Amino acid sequence: MKPVIIIVGPTGVGKTKLSVELAKKLGGEIINADSTQIYEELNIATAKVTEKEKEGIPHHLFDIKGIKEEYTVYDYQKDCRKEIDTLLHQNIVPILVGGTGLYIKAAVYDYQFTEGKFNSQYESLSDAELYQMLLAVDPNTTIHQNNRKRVIRAYNYYLETGKSFSTKEITEKLIYPVITIGLTTDREMLYQKINNRVDDMVKQGLLKEAKKIYDSNIRSKAVMTPIGYKELFPYFEGNDTLEHCLDKIKQNSRKYAKRQYTWFRNQMKVTWFDVNFQNFQETVEEVYQYLKTTM
């Protein structure tokens, strides 16, 4: 069986470009592993791959949901495994690309999820009341009281299984052969790339895209999770300057990149490669040669 290639790393290091180049060399197709790129209409702020950037390579699990729709890691696990299995059956190398670590682990590890759905019976309850209900059945929970959706999910998990969510076993058993590649660079260079990327997004039409979303009055998880939209809402409301809001996007993006590094280093076995931004093709060749020796 061909391995599943996984490409991880923080925003701005070149994951998209590397994935396309490797797909051309390996006869692969690309599967999205970014929770924000699942949604239609969220393009510029999420740095979604463009048709030009795809270079004719098939891409999967992009633009499959509207921004009003709910989409969970449980949904992604089912959808991604279906794509992986289809490609492997066709002798095509699946290449997962993205920065959402939990989505990646859910897809390729033997994680067991239940189909958590929001239950309207909780609408009349406050966060504190819900949290007390969870504590009664799971006193060791580490979920924060204000994380309402996770509290409900954990409580429903107990109702469905009779077991506390905090004792839920998460296995480290892989269900596919995988090779995980990580792209990295020094912090100063990364932060410069992130800042420049935000400036480029503005030139590409970020304000227009964000204003359209703001005017829709949709405040779903799809809208409020990505960095780049909600930070601009105070500007549209006349409560903050554009400069300060853009600085907030850059700051939040840098913090997110730091969290991504920490997560991947602690949660997954990754072979890291320093990116040569002056000659990215050299990085592509270095990764390709490594894959040839391990596949």
Secondary structure in CASP SS format (residue, H / E / C, confidence):
PFRMAT SS
TARGET T0000
AUTHOR 0000-0000-0000
METHOD secondary structure of the structure
MODEL  1
M C 1.00
K C 1.00
P C 1.00
V E 1.00
I E 1.00
I E 1.00
I E 1.00
V E 1.00
G C 1.00
P C 1.00
T C 1.00
G C 1.00
V C 1.00
G C 1.00
K H 1.00
T H 1.00
K H 1.00
L H 1.00
S H 1.00
V H 1.00
E H 1.00
L H 1.00
A H 1.00
K H 1.00
K H 1.00
L H 1.00
G C 1.00
G E 1.00
E E 1.00
I E 1.00
I E 1.00
N E 1.00
A C 1.00
D C 1.00
S C 1.00
T C 1.00
Q C 1.00
I C 1.00
Y E 1.00
E C 1.00
E C 1.00
L C 1.00
N C 1.00
I C 1.00
A C 1.00
T C 1.00
A C 1.00
K C 1.00
V C 1.00
T C 1.00
E H 1.00
K H 1.00
E H 1.00
K H 1.00
E C 1.00
G C 1.00
I C 1.00
P C 1.00
H E 1.00
H E 1.00
L C 1.00
F C 1.00
D C 1.00
I C 1.00
K E 1.00
G C 1.00
I C 1.00
K C 1.00
E C 1.00
E C 1.00
Y C 1.00
T C 1.00
V H 1.00
Y H 1.00
D H 1.00
Y H 1.00
Q H 1.00
K H 1.00
D H 1.00
C H 1.00
R H 1.00
K H 1.00
E H 1.00
I H 1.00
D H 1.00
T H 1.00
L H 1.00
L H 1.00
H H 1.00
Q C 1.00
N C 1.00
I C 1.00
V E 1.00
P E 1.00
I E 1.00
L E 1.00
V E 1.00
G C 1.00
G C 1.00
T C 1.00
G H 1.00
L H 1.00
Y H 1.00
I H 1.00
K H 1.00
A H 1.00
A H 1.00
V H 1.00
Y E 1.00
D C 1.00
Y C 1.00
Q C 1.00
F C 1.00
T C 1.00
E C 1.00
G C 1.00
K C 1.00
F C 1.00
N C 1.00
S H 1.00
Q H 1.00
Y H 1.00
E C 1.00
S C 1.00
L C 1.00
S C 1.00
D H 1.00
A H 1.00
E H 1.00
L H 1.00
Y H 1.00
Q H 1.00
M H 1.00
L H 1.00
L H 1.00
A H 1.00
V H 1.00
D C 1.00
P C 1.00
N C 1.00
T C 1.00
T C 1.00
I C 1.00
H C 1.00
Q C 1.00
N C 1.00
N C 1.00
R H 1.00
K H 1.00
R H 1.00
V H 1.00
I H 1.00
R H 1.00
A H 1.00
Y H 1.00
N H 1.00
Y H 1.00
Y H 1.00
L H 1.00
E H 1.00
T H 1.00
G C 1.00
K C 1.00
S C 1.00
F H 1.00
S H 1.00
T H 1.00
K C 1.00
E C 1.00
I C 1.00
T C 1.00
E C 1.00
K C 1.00
L E 1.00
I C 1.00
Y C 1.00
P C 1.00
V E 1.00
I E 1.00
T E 1.00
I E 1.00
G E 1.00
L E 1.00
T E 1.00
T C 1.00
D C 1.00
R H 1.00
E H 1.00
M H 1.00
L H 1.00
Y H 1.00
Q H 1.00
K H 1.00
I H 1.00
N H 1.00
N H 1.00
R H 1.00
V H 1.00
D H 1.00
D H 1.00
M H 1.00
V H 1.00
K H 1.00
Q H 1.00
G C 1.00
L H 1.00
L H 1.00
K H 1.00
E H 1.00
A H 1.00
K H 1.00
K H 1.00
I H 1.00
Y H 1.00
D H 1.00
S H 1.00
N C 1.00
I C 1.00
R C 1.00
S C 1.00
K H 1.00
A H 1.00
V H 1.00
M H 1.00
T C 1.00
P C 1.00
I C 1.00
G C 1.00
Y C 1.00
K H 1.00
E H 1.00
L H 1.00
F H 1.00
P H 1.00
Y H 1.00
F H 1.00
E C 1.00
G C 1.00
N C 1.00
D C 1.00
T C 1.00
L H 1.00
E H 1.00
H H 1.00
C H 1.00
L H 1.00
D H 1.00
K H 1.00
I H 1.00
K H 1.00
Q H 1.00
N H 1.00
S H 1.00
R H 1.00
K H 1.00
Y H 1.00
A H 1.00
K H 1.00
R H 1.00
Q H 1.00
Y H 1.00
T H 1.00
W H 1.00
F H 1.00
R H 1.00
N H 1.00
Q H 1.00
M C 1.00
K C 1.00
V C 1.00
T E 1.00
W E 1.00
F E 1.00
D E 1.00
V C 1.00
N C 1.00
F C 1.00
Q C 1.00
N C 1.00
F H 1.00
Q H 1.00
E H 1.00
T H 1.00
V H 1.00
E H 1.00
E H 1.00
V H 1.00
Y H 1.00
Q H 1.00
Y H 1.00
L H 1.00
K H 1.00
T H 1.00
T H 1.00
M C 1.00
END
